[in-house]
Amino acid sequence: MAADYLLFLKNKFISDYEEAVAEYNDFPFRSRFHEILEELQKMRISSSTPRRMKNLLYDLKFVLAECVMLAGKEKERITQTKKSLVEFDETSIRGFEHHFEKIKDLLLKTPDTDSISTIGIVGMDGSGKTTLTQMVFNSPQVQGSFSPILWVELPQSLIKPNLIVFAILKSLASDFSWCGSAFDLNELLHNLHCRLLNNKYLIVLDNVWHASNWYFDLDSNSKLQMEGNENYTRLSHGLPRGSGGAIIVTSRLNEMASKMVGKRNLYPLEPTLDTESCWSIEFHLEFEKSVAPTSEVLKEIRSCPEVYYAKIARDHDNKVEAGGNFNPQDVVNALRKFSLGEIKINGIEPLQKQ
């Protein structure tokens, strides 16, 4: 019975590996998994096979699943990044103009010769951390100032540091393959350091969830090379100083981001907008393919906002049924007619002019 179960685990790993290769072609440590596969195919499972093989096959299965998950995230990130580079329209994002300019200025400031620039954008879910970072990431000034420029989206599930470093290395070179010791974080970080050395790099770590001290102190001055110490154990050890490199971290966890980039480098993003931005966003969503509202339109709407919402509610079903959009000028005309008593909207009264 034990031998049958070991055989099942062995065949399950082989099947999972073949599926991973078919779907992703490449994923972290594929060459190592292939070597293990070849050894397993040679191995004959019998009643004399050590029972500890069960735990090894279990671990192998879970590590493969983790690598496949990372490959899926990376594939999705590449697809979204390519799409955003083609379709991203900075002018269509309302309400972030001030934040965008401030973050961009902070990023383009020349860091000290023995440090790197670090920025931690923090805020609750939906506050726009990733959107703002995309605006900065895709801006021509940033794209022209940094090379290489990398975006690494981190999964919400806990993931091992060596897989994150591998993802960064894969972003640096799509043809990158790993030939070093399996899962050796020291070797991966040393490789990363060598590839980034003398480059003005920008790395975005988007959506950091899990607290881990290997992330911490990204802005600290690394003395590894000065001391001749080759024990690379933290992410900061793989980030060279002195060439103008920069790191942007986004997280909903204030304390976590603070430990990564330093409290002084945090940029809190509150999910609040000024009145002008709110109206711009409302119009952008409601009239996405219509003529952009003028300042006069916005002035009319702000003078009697309850009518605007009443009209939107009243006309929503008709608009959807017709499959089209109506022009912002329609709203202005409705406001004027309403204020003159030419149209009635049940339950809604115009504001009294002061």
Buried (B, 14 or more C-beta within 10 A) or exposed (E): EEEEEBBEBBEEBBEBBEEBBEEBEBBBBBEBBEEBBEEBEEEEBEEEBEEEBBEEBEEBBEBBEBBBBBBBBBBEBBEEBEEBEEEBEBEEBBBBEEBBEEBBEBBBEEBEEEBBBBBBBBBEEEBBBBBBBBBBBBBEEBEEBBEBBBBBBBBEEEBBBBBBBBBBBBBBEEEBEBEEEBBBBBBBBBBBBEBBBEBBBBBBBBBBBBEBEBBBBBBBEBEBEEEEEEEBBBBBBBBBBEBBBBBBBBBBBBEBBBBBBBEEBBBEBEEEBEEEBBBBBBBBEBBEEBEEBEEEBBEBBEBBBBBBEBBBEEBEEEEEEEEEBBEBBBBBBBBEEBBEEEBEBEEBEBEEEE
